[in-house]
């Protein structure tokens, strides 16, 4: 009798004793859920209080990161730190962090592609030439005068 699945010819497999995960389960699929200590998870009210505390602390960190985006400070780093705090307790935050890590890794791999690097260098060079040309025209026309001090001509 098959007790592991409703699919025919599929057999239930016991988890690996050392890692505690299924043999065909990837490391990215394990570890979802609360990371709270067992004595907290065993008491419903305490666990709910724990989740509220984690949410409030994570929210404060994320809001601080959002405030840092236009102001001086490591805004994105702080936002991801807040997401990591949330990920200790909430599955949705764990999934968002996994997706973000995957996308950052893919972007880093693309950036290492020689064709992409060459294209980025060319575009940066063109941008610098355009900025230098605009600055040259401004200096030729107005000299070292600040824009707010220029009189109508």
Buried (B, 14 or more C-beta within 10 A) or exposed (E): EEEEEEEEEEEEEEEEEEEEBBEEBEEEEEEEEBEBEEEBBEEEEBBEEBBEEBBEBBEEBBEBBBEBEEEEEEBEEBBBBBBBBBBBBBEEBBEBBBEEEEEEEEEEEEEEEEEEEEEEEEEEEEEEEEEEEEEEEBEEEBEEEEEEEEEEE
